[in-house]
Amino acid sequence: MIRATSHIGGTLGPLSVIVIGAVLILVAVRHLGKLLKLLMVGRARDVLVKAVGRNACLAMASGMGVTVVTQSST
């Protein structure tokens, strides 16, 4: 990436690397969201809805579990 933007002089080179990196992160997060939406259908969705609807502690634990799974996949 740095080699590809090395012809851009001054501070525009590093700035363009930052912008390209931020765009790539946003694209990856968007695609991850779409994939997670596809996975949360059927039985997995039903289990999560039942777990969240029972009590606050169980809802928090379910949210933490989903966050851990999502974080470890990134």
Predicted model as a PDB file, atoms N, CA, C, CB and O in Angstrom, pLDDT in the B-factor column:
MODEL        1                                                                  
ATOM      1  N   MET A   1       0.829  -1.180   0.000  1.00 67.00           N  
ATOM      2  CA  MET A   1       0.000   0.000   0.000  1.00 67.00           C  
ATOM      3  C   MET A   1       0.878   1.250   0.000  1.00 67.00           C  
ATOM      4  CB  MET A   1      -0.946  -0.005   1.207  1.00 67.00           C  
ATOM      5  O   MET A   1       0.619   2.204  -0.733  1.00 67.00           O  
ATOM      6  N   ILE A   2       1.915   1.229   0.829  1.00 68.00           N  
ATOM      7  CA  ILE A   2       2.797   2.391   0.903  1.00 68.00           C  
ATOM      8  C   ILE A   2       3.544   2.576  -0.409  1.00 68.00           C  
ATOM      9  CB  ILE A   2       3.791   2.245   2.065  1.00 68.00           C  
ATOM     10  O   ILE A   2       3.729   3.700  -0.873  1.00 68.00           O  
ATOM     11  N   ARG A   3       3.967   1.477  -0.999  1.00 74.00           N  
ATOM     12  CA  ARG A   3       4.669   1.558  -2.276  1.00 74.00           C  
ATOM     13  C   ARG A   3       3.750   2.090  -3.377  1.00 74.00           C  
ATOM     14  CB  ARG A   3       5.220   0.182  -2.667  1.00 74.00           C  
ATOM     15  O   ARG A   3       4.193   2.824  -4.261  1.00 74.00           O  
ATOM     16  N   ALA A   4       2.477   1.721  -3.319  1.00 73.00           N  
ATOM     17  CA  ALA A   4       1.524   2.178  -4.341  1.00 73.00           C  
ATOM     18  C   ALA A   4       1.225   3.661  -4.217  1.00 73.00           C  
ATOM     19  CB  ALA A   4       0.228   1.389  -4.243  1.00 73.00           C  
ATOM     20  O   ALA A   4       0.891   4.311  -5.208  1.00 73.00           O  
ATOM     21  N   THR A   5       1.340   4.206  -3.006  1.00 72.00           N  
ATOM     22  CA  THR A   5       1.053   5.627  -2.809  1.00 72.00           C  
ATOM     23  C   THR A   5       2.309   6.455  -2.619  1.00 72.00           C  
ATOM     24  CB  THR A   5       0.148   5.810  -1.620  1.00 72.00           C  
ATOM     25  O   THR A   5       2.220   7.628  -2.254  1.00 72.00           O  
ATOM     26  N   SER A   6       3.486   5.872  -2.858  1.00 70.00           N  
ATOM     27  CA  SER A   6       4.733   6.596  -2.624  1.00 70.00           C  
ATOM     28  C   SER A   6       4.945   7.725  -3.630  1.00 70.00           C  
ATOM     29  CB  SER A   6       5.906   5.637  -2.678  1.00 70.00           C  
ATOM     30  O   SER A   6       5.690   8.662  -3.344  1.00 70.00           O  
ATOM     31  N   HIS A   7       4.315   7.661  -4.789  1.00 76.00           N  
ATOM     32  CA  HIS A   7       4.478   8.720  -5.786  1.00 76.00           C  
ATOM     33  C   HIS A   7       3.712   9.993  -5.401  1.00 76.00           C  
ATOM     34  CB  HIS A   7       4.008   8.226  -7.155  1.00 76.00           C  
ATOM     35  O   HIS A   7       3.946  11.058  -5.974  1.00 76.00           O  
ATOM     36  N   ILE A   8       2.811   9.881  -4.441  1.00 77.00           N  
ATOM     37  CA  ILE A   8       2.074  11.046  -3.960  1.00 77.00           C  
ATOM     38  C   ILE A   8       2.957  11.725  -2.912  1.00 77.00           C  
ATOM     39  CB  ILE A   8       0.657  10.644  -3.364  1.00 77.00           C  
ATOM     40  O   ILE A   8       3.340  11.103  -1.921  1.00 77.00           O  
ATOM     41  N   GLY A   9       3.272  12.980  -3.129  1.00 71.00           N  
ATOM     42  CA  GLY A   9       4.226  13.665  -2.273  1.00 71.00           C  
ATOM     43  C   GLY A   9       3.635  14.232  -0.998  1.00 71.00           C  
ATOM     44  O   GLY A   9       2.418  14.321  -0.835  1.00 71.00           O  
ATOM     45  N   GLY A  10       4.533  14.616  -0.097  1.00 76.00           N  
ATOM     46  CA  GLY A  10       4.157  15.306   1.128  1.00 76.00           C  
ATOM     47  C   GLY A  10       3.320  14.470   2.068  1.00 76.00           C  
ATOM     48  O   GLY A  10       3.584  13.286   2.278  1.00 76.00           O  
ATOM     49  N   THR A  11       2.316  15.096   2.625  1.00 77.00           N  
ATOM     50  CA  THR A  11       1.459  14.412   3.587  1.00 77.00           C  
ATOM     51  C   THR A  11       0.288  13.695   2.927  1.00 77.00           C  
ATOM     52  CB  THR A  11       0.941  15.397   4.599  1.00 77.00           C  
ATOM     53  O   THR A  11      -0.457  12.982   3.600  1.00 77.00           O  
ATOM     54  N   LEU A  12       0.115  13.873   1.627  1.00 79.00           N  
ATOM     55  CA  LEU A  12      -1.003  13.212   0.950  1.00 79.00           C  
ATOM     56  C   LEU A  12      -0.808  11.704   0.851  1.00 79.00           C  
ATOM     57  CB  LEU A  12      -1.187  13.793  -0.438  1.00 79.00           C  
ATOM     58  O   LEU A  12      -1.786  10.957   0.843  1.00 79.00           O  
ATOM     59  N   GLY A  13       0.441  11.244   0.774  1.00 76.00           N  
ATOM     60  CA  GLY A  13       0.715   9.810   0.700  1.00 76.00           C  
ATOM     61  C   GLY A  13       0.220   9.065   1.927  1.00 76.00           C  
ATOM     62  O   GLY A  13      -0.598   8.152   1.805  1.00 76.00           O  
ATOM     63  N   PRO A  14       0.706   9.441   3.121  1.00 81.00           N  
ATOM     64  CA  PRO A  14       0.218   8.767   4.336  1.00 81.00           C  
ATOM     65  C   PRO A  14      -1.279   8.985   4.573  1.00 81.00           C  
ATOM     66  CB  PRO A  14       0.998   9.258   5.548  1.00 81.00           C  
ATOM     67  O   PRO A  14      -1.969   8.095   5.070  1.00 81.00           O  
ATOM     68  N   LEU A  15      -1.769  10.158   4.220  1.00 85.00           N  
ATOM     69  CA  LEU A  15      -3.199  10.431   4.391  1.00 85.00           C  
ATOM     70  C   LEU A  15      -4.035   9.524   3.495  1.00 85.00           C  
ATOM     71  CB  LEU A  15      -3.506  11.907   4.084  1.00 85.00           C  
ATOM     72  O   LEU A  15      -5.088   9.040   3.911  1.00 85.00           O  
ATOM     73  N   SER A  16      -3.577   9.295   2.277  1.00 84.00           N  
ATOM     74  CA  SER A  16      -4.321   8.411   1.375  1.00 84.00           C  
ATOM     75  C   SER A  16      -4.306   6.970   1.875  1.00 84.00           C  
ATOM     76  CB  SER A  16      -3.736   8.479  -0.041  1.00 84.00           C  
ATOM     77  O   SER A  16      -5.285   6.247   1.696  1.00 84.00           O  
ATOM     78  N   VAL A  17      -3.209   6.544   2.500  1.00 84.00           N  
ATOM     79  CA  VAL A  17      -3.148   5.198   3.077  1.00 84.00           C  
ATOM     80  C   VAL A  17      -4.166   5.067   4.208  1.00 84.00           C  
ATOM     81  CB  VAL A  17      -1.719   4.887   3.598  1.00 84.00           C  
ATOM     82  O   VAL A  17      -4.832   4.039   4.327  1.00 84.00           O  
ATOM     83  N   ILE A  18      -4.290   6.101   5.034  1.00 88.00           N  
ATOM     84  CA  ILE A  18      -5.257   6.081   6.134  1.00 88.00           C  
ATOM     85  C   ILE A  18      -6.678   6.022   5.589  1.00 88.00           C  
ATOM     86  CB  ILE A  18      -5.082   7.319   7.037  1.00 88.00           C  
ATOM     87  O   ILE A  18      -7.500   5.256   6.091  1.00 88.00           O  
ATOM     88  N   VAL A  19      -6.974   6.811   4.579  1.00 90.00           N  
ATOM     89  CA  VAL A  19      -8.322   6.835   4.002  1.00 90.00           C  
ATOM     90  C   VAL A  19      -8.652   5.489   3.364  1.00 90.00           C  
ATOM     91  CB  VAL A  19      -8.448   7.966   2.958  1.00 90.00           C  
ATOM     92  O   VAL A  19      -9.750   4.966   3.556  1.00 90.00           O  
ATOM     93  N   ILE A  20      -7.718   4.930   2.614  1.00 89.00           N  
ATOM     94  CA  ILE A  20      -7.949   3.626   1.983  1.00 89.00           C  
ATOM     95  C   ILE A  20      -8.159   2.558   3.047  1.00 89.00           C  
ATOM     96  CB  ILE A  20      -6.766   3.242   1.064  1.00 89.00           C  
ATOM     97  O   ILE A  20      -9.035   1.705   2.902  1.00 89.00           O  
ATOM     98  N   GLY A  21      -7.368   2.592   4.112  1.00 90.00           N  
ATOM     99  CA  GLY A  21      -7.521   1.621   5.204  1.00 90.00           C  
ATOM    100  C   GLY A  21      -8.874   1.738   5.878  1.00 90.00           C  
ATOM    101  O   GLY A  21      -9.513   0.727   6.169  1.00 90.00           O  
ATOM    102  N   ALA A  22      -9.321   2.974   6.131  1.00 94.00           N  
ATOM    103  CA  ALA A  22     -10.624   3.178   6.768  1.00 94.00           C  
ATOM    104  C   ALA A  22     -11.754   2.671   5.875  1.00 94.00           C  
ATOM    105  CB  ALA A  22     -10.835   4.665   7.093  1.00 94.00           C  
ATOM    106  O   ALA A  22     -12.707   2.063   6.363  1.00 94.00           O  
ATOM    107  N   VAL A  23     -11.652   2.917   4.579  1.00 95.00           N  
ATOM    108  CA  VAL A  23     -12.676   2.439   3.649  1.00 95.00           C  
ATOM    109  C   VAL A  23     -12.708   0.916   3.630  1.00 95.00           C  
ATOM    110  CB  VAL A  23     -12.420   2.986   2.231  1.00 95.00           C  
ATOM    111  O   VAL A  23     -13.785   0.319   3.620  1.00 95.00           O  
ATOM    112  N   LEU A  24     -11.539   0.282   3.626  1.00 94.00           N  
ATOM    113  CA  LEU A  24     -11.496  -1.182   3.631  1.00 94.00           C  
ATOM    114  C   LEU A  24     -12.098  -1.759   4.906  1.00 94.00           C  
ATOM    115  CB  LEU A  24     -10.060  -1.669   3.473  1.00 94.00           C  
ATOM    116  O   LEU A  24     -12.778  -2.784   4.861  1.00 94.00           O  
ATOM    117  N   ILE A  25     -11.855  -1.113   6.037  1.00 95.00           N  
ATOM    118  CA  ILE A  25     -12.451  -1.577   7.302  1.00 95.00           C  
ATOM    119  C   ILE A  25     -13.965  -1.461   7.248  1.00 95.00           C  
ATOM    120  CB  ILE A  25     -11.899  -0.768   8.499  1.00 95.00           C  
ATOM    121  O   ILE A  25     -14.667  -2.385   7.658  1.00 95.00           O  
ATOM    122  N   LEU A  26     -14.484  -0.338   6.748  1.00 95.00           N  
ATOM    123  CA  LEU A  26     -15.934  -0.160   6.664  1.00 95.00           C  
ATOM    124  C   LEU A  26     -16.582  -1.174   5.723  1.00 95.00           C  
ATOM    125  CB  LEU A  26     -16.260   1.253   6.202  1.00 95.00           C  
ATOM    126  O   LEU A  26     -17.668  -1.681   6.003  1.00 95.00           O  
ATOM    127  N   VAL A  27     -15.920  -1.464   4.617  1.00 95.00           N  
ATOM    128  CA  VAL A  27     -16.446  -2.467   3.684  1.00 95.00           C  
ATOM    129  C   VAL A  27     -16.469  -3.844   4.343  1.00 95.00           C  
ATOM    130  CB  VAL A  27     -15.597  -2.506   2.389  1.00 95.00           C  
ATOM    131  O   VAL A  27     -17.439  -4.588   4.202  1.00 95.00           O  
ATOM    132  N   ALA A  28     -15.391  -4.182   5.067  1.00 94.00           N  
ATOM    133  CA  ALA A  28     -15.333  -5.482   5.737  1.00 94.00           C  
ATOM    134  C   ALA A  28     -16.415  -5.606   6.810  1.00 94.00           C  
ATOM    135  CB  ALA A  28     -13.952  -5.695   6.361  1.00 94.00           C  
ATOM    136  O   ALA A  28     -17.044  -6.657   6.933  1.00 94.00           O  
ATOM    137  N   VAL A  29     -16.636  -4.549   7.582  1.00 91.00           N  
ATOM    138  CA  VAL A  29     -17.667  -4.582   8.623  1.00 91.00           C  
ATOM    139  C   VAL A  29     -19.050  -4.716   8.000  1.00 91.00           C  
ATOM    140  CB  VAL A  29     -17.598  -3.315   9.499  1.00 91.00           C  
ATOM    141  O   VAL A  29     -19.904  -5.427   8.528  1.00 91.00           O  
ATOM    142  N   ARG A  30     -19.271  -4.046   6.896  1.00 92.00           N  
ATOM    143  CA  ARG A  30     -20.575  -4.147   6.221  1.00 92.00           C  
ATOM    144  C   ARG A  30     -20.830  -5.581   5.740  1.00 92.00           C  
ATOM    145  CB  ARG A  30     -20.644  -3.162   5.023  1.00 92.00           C  
ATOM    146  O   ARG A  30     -21.924  -6.118   5.914  1.00 92.00           O  
ATOM    147  N   HIS A  31     -19.816  -6.187   5.140  1.00 93.00           N  
ATOM    148  CA  HIS A  31     -19.988  -7.567   4.675  1.00 93.00           C  
ATOM    149  C   HIS A  31     -20.141  -8.538   5.845  1.00 93.00           C  
ATOM    150  CB  HIS A  31     -18.799  -7.984   3.805  1.00 93.00           C  
ATOM    151  O   HIS A  31     -20.906  -9.498   5.752  1.00 93.00           O  
ATOM    152  N   LEU A  32     -19.427  -8.303   6.937  1.00 88.00           N  
ATOM    153  CA  LEU A  32     -19.578  -9.146   8.120  1.00 88.00           C  
ATOM    154  C   LEU A  32     -20.991  -9.044   8.676  1.00 88.00           C  
ATOM    155  CB  LEU A  32     -18.557  -8.754   9.194  1.00 88.00           C  
ATOM    156  O   LEU A  32     -21.569 -10.048   9.093  1.00 88.00           O  
ATOM    157  N   GLY A  33     -21.552  -7.833   8.684  1.00 85.00           N  
ATOM    158  CA  GLY A  33     -22.934  -7.650   9.133  1.00 85.00           C  
ATOM    159  C   GLY A  33     -23.922  -8.419   8.278  1.00 85.00           C  
ATOM    160  O   GLY A  33     -24.860  -9.026   8.796  1.00 85.00           O  
ATOM    161  N   LYS A  34     -23.712  -8.396   6.967  1.00 88.00           N  
ATOM    162  CA  LYS A  34     -24.598  -9.148   6.071  1.00 88.00           C  
ATOM    163  C   LYS A  34     -24.493 -10.651   6.331  1.00 88.00           C  
ATOM    164  CB  LYS A  34     -24.259  -8.843   4.600  1.00 88.00           C  
ATOM    165  O   LYS A  34     -25.500 -11.359   6.348  1.00 88.00           O  
ATOM    166  N   LEU A  35     -23.265 -11.129   6.534  1.00 85.00           N  
ATOM    167  CA  LEU A  35     -23.086 -12.553   6.809  1.00 85.00           C  
ATOM    168  C   LEU A  35     -23.719 -12.958   8.130  1.00 85.00           C  
ATOM    169  CB  LEU A  35     -21.610 -12.905   6.817  1.00 85.00           C  
ATOM    170  O   LEU A  35     -24.338 -14.018   8.222  1.00 85.00           O  
ATOM    171  N   LEU A  36     -23.571 -12.123   9.157  1.00 79.00           N  
ATOM    172  CA  LEU A  36     -24.182 -12.437  10.446  1.00 79.00           C  
ATOM    173  C   LEU A  36     -25.699 -12.421  10.347  1.00 79.00           C  
ATOM    174  CB  LEU A  36     -23.716 -11.449  11.513  1.00 79.00           C  
ATOM    175  O   LEU A  36     -26.372 -13.209  11.011  1.00 79.00           O  
ATOM    176  N   LYS A  37     -26.240 -11.535   9.529  1.00 80.00           N  
ATOM    177  CA  LYS A  37     -27.689 -11.494   9.352  1.00 80.00           C  
ATOM    178  C   LYS A  37     -28.184 -12.783   8.692  1.00 80.00           C  
ATOM    179  CB  LYS A  37     -28.096 -10.269   8.507  1.00 80.00           C  
ATOM    180  O   LYS A  37     -29.261 -13.280   9.022  1.00 80.00           O  
ATOM    181  N   LEU A  38     -27.394 -13.318   7.763  1.00 80.00           N  
ATOM    182  CA  LEU A  38     -27.761 -14.589   7.131  1.00 80.00           C  
ATOM    183  C   LEU A  38     -27.672 -15.751   8.112  1.00 80.00           C  
ATOM    184  CB  LEU A  38     -26.863 -14.860   5.927  1.00 80.00           C  
ATOM    185  O   LEU A  38     -28.471 -16.686   8.044  1.00 80.00           O  
ATOM    186  N   LEU A  39     -26.699 -15.697   9.029  1.00 76.00           N  
ATOM    187  CA  LEU A  39     -26.533 -16.780   9.985  1.00 76.00           C  
ATOM    188  C   LEU A  39     -27.612 -16.784  11.066  1.00 76.00           C  
ATOM    189  CB  LEU A  39     -25.176 -16.687  10.625  1.00 76.00           C  
ATOM    190  O   LEU A  39     -27.961 -17.841  11.591  1.00 76.00           O  
ATOM    191  N   MET A  40     -28.134 -15.620  11.394  1.00 76.00           N  
ATOM    192  CA  MET A  40     -29.102 -15.515  12.483  1.00 76.00           C  
ATOM    193  C   MET A  40     -30.534 -15.736  11.985  1.00 76.00           C  
ATOM    194  CB  MET A  40     -28.988 -14.146  13.157  1.00 76.00           C  
ATOM    195  O   MET A  40     -31.407 -14.889  12.175  1.00 76.00           O  
ATOM    196  N   VAL A  41     -30.754 -16.855  11.362  1.00 76.00           N  
ATOM    197  CA  VAL A  41     -32.093 -17.250  10.932  1.00 76.00           C  
ATOM    198  C   VAL A  41     -32.375 -18.638  11.478  1.00 76.00           C  
ATOM    199  CB  VAL A  41     -32.227 -17.220   9.376  1.00 76.00           C  
ATOM    200  O   VAL A  41     -31.463 -19.366  11.872  1.00 76.00           O  
ATOM    201  N   GLY A  42     -33.603 -18.978  11.492  1.00 78.00           N  
ATOM    202  CA  GLY A  42     -33.978 -20.322  11.907  1.00 78.00           C  
ATOM    203  C   GLY A  42     -33.807 -20.554  13.393  1.00 78.00           C  
ATOM    204  O   GLY A  42     -34.186 -19.722  14.218  1.00 78.00           O  
ATOM    205  N   ARG A  43     -33.233 -21.694  13.720  1.00 78.00           N  
ATOM    206  CA  ARG A  43     -33.135 -22.117  15.118  1.00 78.00           C  
ATOM    207  C   ARG A  43     -32.206 -21.218  15.942  1.00 78.00           C  
ATOM    208  CB  ARG A  43     -32.646 -23.552  15.186  1.00 78.00           C  
ATOM    209  O   ARG A  43     -32.495 -20.933  17.104  1.00 78.00           O  
ATOM    210  N   ALA A  44     -31.099 -20.772  15.349  1.00 74.00           N  
ATOM    211  CA  ALA A  44     -30.169 -19.913  16.086  1.00 74.00           C  
ATOM    212  C   ALA A  44     -30.852 -18.612  16.498  1.00 74.00           C  
ATOM    213  CB  ALA A  44     -28.918 -19.612  15.234  1.00 74.00           C  
ATOM    214  O   ALA A  44     -30.635 -18.123  17.606  1.00 74.00           O  
ATOM    215  N   ARG A  45     -31.654 -18.063  15.635  1.00 76.00           N  
ATOM    216  CA  ARG A  45     -32.372 -16.825  15.956  1.00 76.00           C  
ATOM    217  C   ARG A  45     -33.414 -17.079  17.037  1.00 76.00           C  
ATOM    218  CB  ARG A  45     -33.043 -16.241  14.695  1.00 76.00           C  
ATOM    219  O   ARG A  45     -33.568 -16.274  17.955  1.00 76.00           O  
ATOM    220  N   ASP A  46     -34.119 -18.180  16.933  1.00 79.00           N  
ATOM    221  CA  ASP A  46     -35.138 -18.508  17.932  1.00 79.00           C  
ATOM    222  C   ASP A  46     -34.525 -18.685  19.324  1.00 79.00           C  
ATOM    223  CB  ASP A  46     -35.886 -19.783  17.524  1.00 79.00           C  
ATOM    224  O   ASP A  46     -35.081 -18.216  20.317  1.00 79.00           O  
ATOM    225  N   VAL A  47     -33.380 -19.360  19.388  1.00 77.00           N  
ATOM    226  CA  VAL A  47     -32.711 -19.568  20.671  1.00 77.00           C  
ATOM    227  C   VAL A  47     -32.282 -18.231  21.260  1.00 77.00           C  
ATOM    228  CB  VAL A  47     -31.491 -20.500  20.509  1.00 77.00           C  
ATOM    229  O   VAL A  47     -32.441 -18.002  22.459  1.00 77.00           O  
ATOM    230  N   LEU A  48     -31.743 -17.351  20.432  1.00 71.00           N  
ATOM    231  CA  LEU A  48     -31.302 -16.054  20.919  1.00 71.00           C  
ATOM    232  C   LEU A  48     -32.468 -15.202  21.399  1.00 71.00           C  
ATOM    233  CB  LEU A  48     -30.542 -15.325  19.837  1.00 71.00           C  
ATOM    234  O   LEU A  48     -32.366 -14.535  22.429  1.00 71.00           O  
ATOM    235  N   VAL A  49     -33.566 -15.219  20.666  1.00 75.00           N  
ATOM    236  CA  VAL A  49     -34.745 -14.438  21.067  1.00 75.00           C  
ATOM    237  C   VAL A  49     -35.312 -14.969  22.379  1.00 75.00           C  
ATOM    238  CB  VAL A  49     -35.830 -14.478  19.961  1.00 75.00           C  
ATOM    239  O   VAL A  49     -35.704 -14.181  23.240  1.00 75.00           O  
ATOM    240  N   LYS A  50     -35.363 -16.279  22.547  1.00 76.00           N  
ATOM    241  CA  LYS A  50     -35.855 -16.860  23.801  1.00 76.00           C  
ATOM    242  C   LYS A  50     -34.936 -16.527  24.967  1.00 76.00           C  
ATOM    243  CB  LYS A  50     -35.993 -18.376  23.667  1.00 76.00           C  
ATOM    244  O   LYS A  50     -35.408 -16.246  26.069  1.00 76.00           O  
ATOM    245  N   ALA A  51     -33.619 -16.556  24.732  1.00 69.00           N  
ATOM    246  CA  ALA A  51     -32.664 -16.269  25.805  1.00 69.00           C  
ATOM    247  C   ALA A  51     -32.728 -14.806  26.223  1.00 69.00           C  
ATOM    248  CB  ALA A  51     -31.242 -16.625  25.365  1.00 69.00           C  
ATOM    249  O   ALA A  51     -32.629 -14.502  27.412  1.00 69.00           O  
ATOM    250  N   VAL A  52     -32.886 -13.919  25.292  1.00 73.00           N  
ATOM    251  CA  VAL A  52     -32.917 -12.490  25.598  1.00 73.00           C  
ATOM    252  C   VAL A  52     -34.224 -12.106  26.275  1.00 73.00           C  
ATOM    253  CB  VAL A  52     -32.722 -11.666  24.325  1.00 73.00           C  
ATOM    254  O   VAL A  52     -34.242 -11.196  27.103  1.00 73.00           O  
ATOM    255  N   GLY A  53     -35.296 -12.770  25.945  1.00 74.00           N  
ATOM    256  CA  GLY A  53     -36.598 -12.398  26.479  1.00 74.00           C  
ATOM    257  C   GLY A  53     -36.853 -12.824  27.915  1.00 74.00           C  
ATOM    258  O   GLY A  53     -37.833 -12.380  28.513  1.00 74.00           O  
ATOM    259  N   ARG A  54     -36.006 -13.666  28.486  1.00 72.00           N  
ATOM    260  CA  ARG A  54     -36.289 -14.190  29.833  1.00 72.00           C  
ATOM    261  C   ARG A  54     -35.932 -13.215  30.944  1.00 72.00           C  
ATOM    262  CB  ARG A  54     -35.538 -15.478  30.049  1.00 72.00           C  
ATOM    263  O   ARG A  54     -36.811 -12.825  31.713  1.00 72.00           O  
ATOM    264  N   ASN A  55     -34.697 -12.817  31.052  1.00 79.00           N  
ATOM    265  CA  ASN A  55     -34.319 -11.863  32.098  1.00 79.00           C  
ATOM    266  C   ASN A  55     -33.112 -11.049  31.660  1.00 79.00           C  
ATOM    267  CB  ASN A  55     -34.018 -12.593  33.421  1.00 79.00           C  
ATOM    268  O   ASN A  55     -32.471 -11.364  30.658  1.00 79.00           O  
ATOM    269  N   ALA A  56     -32.807 -10.003  32.414  1.00 79.00           N  
ATOM    270  CA  ALA A  56     -31.760  -9.064  32.028  1.00 79.00           C  
ATOM    271  C   ALA A  56     -30.374  -9.696  32.057  1.00 79.00           C  
ATOM    272  CB  ALA A  56     -31.789  -7.858  32.936  1.00 79.00           C  
ATOM    273  O   ALA A  56     -29.555  -9.436  31.176  1.00 79.00           O  
ATOM    274  N   CYS A  57     -30.105 -10.526  33.066  1.00 83.00           N  
ATOM    275  CA  CYS A  57     -28.782 -11.154  33.163  1.00 83.00           C  
ATOM    276  C   CYS A  57     -28.532 -12.110  32.003  1.00 83.00           C  
ATOM    277  CB  CYS A  57     -28.644 -11.902  34.491  1.00 83.00           C  
ATOM    278  O   CYS A  57     -27.433 -12.147  31.451  1.00 83.00           O  
ATOM    279  N   LEU A  58     -29.535 -12.873  31.639  1.00 78.00           N  
ATOM    280  CA  LEU A  58     -29.412 -13.792  30.519  1.00 78.00           C  
ATOM    281  C   LEU A  58     -29.258 -13.030  29.206  1.00 78.00           C  
ATOM    282  CB  LEU A  58     -30.625 -14.721  30.455  1.00 78.00           C  
ATOM    283  O   LEU A  58     -28.511 -13.450  28.322  1.00 78.00           O  
ATOM    284  N   ALA A  59     -29.965 -11.915  29.084  1.00 79.00           N  
ATOM    285  CA  ALA A  59     -29.838 -11.084  27.887  1.00 79.00           C  
ATOM    286  C   ALA A  59     -28.418 -10.532  27.773  1.00 79.00           C  
ATOM    287  CB  ALA A  59     -30.864  -9.929  27.915  1.00 79.00           C  
ATOM    288  O   ALA A  59     -27.842 -10.505  26.685  1.00 79.00           O  
ATOM    289  N   MET A  60     -27.858 -10.093  28.901  1.00 83.00           N  
ATOM    290  CA  MET A  60     -26.497  -9.559  28.891  1.00 83.00           C  
ATOM    291  C   MET A  60     -25.496 -10.653  28.532  1.00 83.00           C  
ATOM    292  CB  MET A  60     -26.147  -8.943  30.257  1.00 83.00           C  
ATOM    293  O   MET A  60     -24.563 -10.412  27.766  1.00 83.00           O  
ATOM    294  N   ALA A  61     -25.681 -11.837  29.075  1.00 83.00           N  
ATOM    295  CA  ALA A  61     -24.778 -12.947  28.766  1.00 83.00           C  
ATOM    296  C   ALA A  61     -24.876 -13.337  27.292  1.00 83.00           C  
ATOM    297  CB  ALA A  61     -25.093 -14.160  29.656  1.00 83.00           C  
ATOM    298  O   ALA A  61     -23.863 -13.648  26.666  1.00 83.00           O  
ATOM    299  N   SER A  62     -26.083 -13.324  26.735  1.00 77.00           N  
ATOM    300  CA  SER A  62     -26.257 -13.645  25.321  1.00 77.00           C  
ATOM    301  C   SER A  62     -25.575 -12.604  24.442  1.00 77.00           C  
ATOM    302  CB  SER A  62     -27.749 -13.739  24.970  1.00 77.00           C  
ATOM    303  O   SER A  62     -24.911 -12.944  23.463  1.00 77.00           O  
ATOM    304  N   GLY A  63     -25.743 -11.339  24.797  1.00 80.00           N  
ATOM    305  CA  GLY A  63     -25.087 -10.277  24.045  1.00 80.00           C  
ATOM    306  C   GLY A  63     -23.575 -10.381  24.113  1.00 80.00           C  
ATOM    307  O   GLY A  63     -22.884 -10.152  23.121  1.00 80.00           O  
ATOM    308  N   MET A  64     -23.065 -10.726  25.287  1.00 86.00           N  
ATOM    309  CA  MET A  64     -21.622 -10.898  25.442  1.00 86.00           C  
ATOM    310  C   MET A  64     -21.130 -12.062  24.593  1.00 86.00           C  
ATOM    311  CB  MET A  64     -21.257 -11.123  26.918  1.00 86.00           C  
ATOM    312  O   MET A  64     -20.068 -11.978  23.977  1.00 86.00           O  
ATOM    313  N   GLY A  65     -21.903 -13.157  24.559  1.00 84.00           N  
ATOM    314  CA  GLY A  65     -21.519 -14.303  23.747  1.00 84.00           C  
ATOM    315  C   GLY A  65     -21.457 -13.980  22.265  1.00 84.00           C  
ATOM    316  O   GLY A  65     -20.518 -14.373  21.573  1.00 84.00           O  
ATOM    317  N   VAL A  66     -22.466 -13.261  21.780  1.00 80.00           N  
ATOM    318  CA  VAL A  66     -22.477 -12.871  20.368  1.00 80.00           C  
ATOM    319  C   VAL A  66     -21.308 -11.935  20.076  1.00 80.00           C  
ATOM    320  CB  VAL A  66     -23.820 -12.191  19.995  1.00 80.00           C  
ATOM    321  O   VAL A  66     -20.679 -12.028  19.022  1.00 80.00           O  
ATOM    322  N   THR A  67     -21.021 -11.036  21.011  1.00 85.00           N  
ATOM    323  CA  THR A  67     -19.888 -10.108  20.829  1.00 85.00           C  
ATOM    324  C   THR A  67     -18.565 -10.859  20.778  1.00 85.00           C  
ATOM    325  CB  THR A  67     -19.852  -9.069  21.963  1.00 85.00           C  
ATOM    326  O   THR A  67     -17.702 -10.545  19.959  1.00 85.00           O  
ATOM    327  N   VAL A  68     -18.405 -11.839  21.641  1.00 86.00           N  
ATOM    328  CA  VAL A  68     -17.168 -12.628  21.656  1.00 86.00           C  
ATOM    329  C   VAL A  68     -17.013 -13.399  20.351  1.00 86.00           C  
ATOM    330  CB  VAL A  68     -17.156 -13.600  22.854  1.00 86.00           C  
ATOM    331  O   VAL A  68     -15.920 -13.446  19.788  1.00 86.00           O  
ATOM    332  N   VAL A  69     -18.081 -13.998  19.871  1.00 82.00           N  
ATOM    333  CA  VAL A  69     -18.023 -14.751  18.616  1.00 82.00           C  
ATOM    334  C   VAL A  69     -17.694 -13.809  17.462  1.00 82.00           C  
ATOM    335  CB  VAL A  69     -19.362 -15.486  18.350  1.00 82.00           C  
ATOM    336  O   VAL A  69     -16.869 -14.136  16.609  1.00 82.00           O  
ATOM    337  N   THR A  70     -18.335 -12.643  17.433  1.00 80.00           N  
ATOM    338  CA  THR A  70     -18.081 -11.683  16.372  1.00 80.00           C  
ATOM    339  C   THR A  70     -16.662 -11.153  16.448  1.00 80.00           C  
ATOM    340  CB  THR A  70     -19.075 -10.535  16.444  1.00 80.00           C  
ATOM    341  O   THR A  70     -15.987 -11.038  15.425  1.00 80.00           O  
ATOM    342  N   GLN A  71     -16.207 -10.832  17.635  1.00 76.00           N  
ATOM    343  CA  GLN A  71     -14.866 -10.294  17.806  1.00 76.00           C  
ATOM    344  C   GLN A  71     -13.812 -11.322  17.410  1.00 76.00           C  
ATOM    345  CB  GLN A  71     -14.653  -9.847  19.251  1.00 76.00           C  
ATOM    346  O   GLN A  71     -12.813 -10.972  16.780  1.00 76.00           O  
ATOM    347  N   SER A  72     -14.022 -12.579  17.770  1.00 69.00           N  
ATOM    348  CA  SER A  72     -13.021 -13.589  17.446  1.00 69.00           C  
ATOM    349  C   SER A  72     -12.999 -13.870  15.956  1.00 69.00           C  
ATOM    350  CB  SER A  72     -13.290 -14.876  18.218  1.00 69.00           C  
ATOM    351  O   SER A  72     -11.979 -14.327  15.440  1.00 69.00           O  
ATOM    352  N   SER A  73     -14.087 -13.613  15.248  1.00 63.00           N  
ATOM    353  CA  SER A  73     -14.093 -13.857  13.807  1.00 63.00           C  
ATOM    354  C   SER A  73     -13.361 -12.749  13.055  1.00 63.00           C  
ATOM    355  CB  SER A  73     -15.530 -13.978  13.295  1.00 63.00           C  
ATOM    356  O   SER A  73     -12.937 -12.942  11.916  1.00 63.00           O  
ATOM    357  N   THR A  74     -13.213 -11.591  13.692  1.00 58.00           N  
ATOM    358  CA  THR A  74     -12.497 -10.517  13.011  1.00 58.00           C  
ATOM    359  C   THR A  74     -11.027 -10.671  13.258  1.00 58.00           C  
ATOM    360  CB  THR A  74     -12.978  -9.137  13.476  1.00 58.00           C  
ATOM    361  O   THR A  74     -10.232  -9.866  12.773  1.00 58.00           O  
TER     362      THR A  74                                                      
ENDMDL                                                                          
END                                                                             
